[in-house]
Amino acid sequence: MKINEIQDELIETFALFDDWEEKYEYIIDLGKKLPPMDDAHKTEDNIIKGCQSIVWLSAKYEGGKVYFEADSQAIIVKGLVSMLLKVLSGHTPQEILDADLYFINETGLSSHLAQTRSNGLAAMVKQMKTYALAFRSTES
């Protein structure tokens, strides 16, 4: 499935909820469903700088695609990173670099998250795109 199709699905799902309490519950549920990250990847090098909560993010490059793994101690943040993984993981480095992550605005996340969480979300996106850039440079 293409990145924009996945984003559109997330936007449609968010539209089903009547209020932000329900949307937060959905985000928390996504976090609970996030597959556990291998403890070997929970290293200082994999901590995303710029997040108020501790967020670990690792990436691997297989078959021309980037696969992300992440975890956080904060349940809301775990849900947010889960959405990013759902949208970006399993795509080529170029697709990730070219992705306009419009779902963040369209779902209302950008206006309903505290400034520190918005900054953390931006830091997660930046790190994922940095991984994609590094993997793209190994392709040639």
N, C-alpha and C positions, 0 to 999 in steps of 0.2 A: 504494500500500500504506500502511496506517495505521502510525503510529509504534509502537504496541504490537505489531503484527504483525512489524515489522522487528526490534524488541527480542527477541521470542520466537524469531525465526530465529537471531539471534546467540547466544542462550542455548542453543538446540539444537545449534548448531555447536560451541560451547565444550564441551558435554557429550560430544562425540565423542572428545575428547582425554583420554588417560589421566593425564597429569601436567602440571605447570606449565611444564616445559621445552617441551613440545609447544604449549601455549597461547601461550607467548611467541613461538615460531616462527611461529605463525599471526598474531599481532599484528604481527610484523616483516614478514610477507608482505603483510598489508593495507597497511602503510606503503609498501612498495615499489610497490604497485599504485595508490597515491593519484596522481591526475592532477597533473602539475606545476602549480604556482601561477605565474601571470604575474608576472614580476619587477617589473613596475610596481606590484604590490600588496604587495610585500615592503618596506613602509615602516615607519618608527618608529611611526606612528599605528596600524598593524595588528598590532603586537606585543602579545601578551597579557601583562598584568602579573600576577605571581604564579606564573609558570612558571619553573622552574629552567633549562630549556632555552629557546632562542628558538623561539617559536611565532607564526607569522603567521596571522591570520584576517581574512578580508574577507567581506562579505555584499552581495548585491544583491536587490532586490525587483522581481519581474516577475510579472505576471498574478496578483497576489494571494498569491504564494508567495515564501518566502525561500530563496535559494540561497547556500550557503556555499562558500568556497574556503579552503584552509589548507595550510600546510607547516611543517615543523620540521627542524632540523639533526639532531635525535636520532631514531634509527630507531624506537625503542619508542614515543616520543611521537608520531611521525608515524602509527604504527599506531593509537594511542589516538584521535587526532583524526580519523583515517579512519573509525573506528567511530561517532564522534559525527556526522560528516557524513552517514554512511549512514543514521543514525536520524533526524536532524532536517532535513537539507536537502530542499527541495522541498515543504515544508509551509507552511500559513498561519501568520502570526505568533501567532494565538491558540492553534493546535494546539501550537506550540513552547512557548509560555508555560505551557500546561496540562500539558505532558508530565511524567510521573513517570518519570524515567530509572532504572527498577528493574533494567535489565540490568547496571548497574555492580555492584550487590550480588549479583544472581543468578548472574553468571558467576564471581564470586569476585574480581573486579578490586579491589574496595575493600579486601579483606584481604590481597591479594598484592602490591600496589604499595607501594613505599617511600612514606613520609609526604610527601616532596617531590613525588613523581609524583601522589599522590592530591590534594594541594593544587593542582597544576597542572591536573589533570583538572577539578576543581571550578571553577577559574578559567576554563577553556575553556567549560564549561557556562554559567557566569555571563555570559560575554561573548556567547555565542550567544543567550541569553535577553534580554540587553540590546539586541542588534540587533533581535530580534523585537518587543520593546516599542517601540523607536523606529519601526519600520515600521508597527506597529499604530496608533500615534498619527497616522500620515500617512493612514490609511485613511478617517478621518471627515471 
